[in-house]
Amino acid sequence: MREALETDLRAVLNGALNMLGTVERMLPLAGEVLLHGRTERLEEIRAIDREVDAQEAQIEAECLRIIALHQPVARDLRLVALILKSLSDIERMGDYTVHVAEDGAQLAQQPALKRYVNLARMLDRLGEMSQNLRTAIADRDVTRAEATTQMDDEVDDLYEQIQRELVTYMLEDPRNISKALMLMRVGRSLERVGDHMENVAERVRYWVTGQREA
């Protein structure tokens, strides 16, 4: 019975890691649309997001089956709870990435307001965060998970810098307002991706140690 439970837990954990990896694949594609005007990648991103939605439904069903069949306790139950709570965060990460690509496709229809240097940095940092988070979960590494939450501080700082720059553009020329507001929305979407990643990372300590952060 224990062996069957461990097999099932390993399967749902790998499923959640694969789901996170699927969203991770979307980030550079969204960057291609936003930074390079590759609007043809938009449908590919939407298709991958549908994969994410399907993965969420399948993993959730498996978690509920594990609870009903095995009635896990202690760390096993904490793992199932970690996965169930994190599924919606990962799914929302995918949604926000699609929003970035959709807004990027609209922005590509007209000359760029500015070089999107900080947005590119946000995308790169989010990719690094996702890789770090997957490793932290796979290795049950609390220290690495906490490092992931610290990486989100840089994403937040970049977002605030983008906001300030865009306000300046709007004040200088009202014709920039529409484009600047859309770029603000892109920055906000990327910032939210980081927030959802941070949510997942913050649960790792409780799963591994049974202790909530003070």
Buried (B, 14 or more C-beta within 10 A) or exposed (E): EEEEBEEBBEEBBEBBBBBBEBBBBBBEBBBBBBBEBBBEBBEBBBEBBEBBEEBBEEBBEBBEEBBEEBEBEEBBBBBBBBBBEBBEBBBBBBBBBBBBBBBBBEBBEEEEBBEBEBBBBBBEBBBBBBBBBBBBBEEBBBEBBBBBBEBBEBBBBBBEBBBEBBEEBBEEEEEBEEBBEBBBBBBBBBBBBBBBBBBBBBBBBBBBEEEEEE
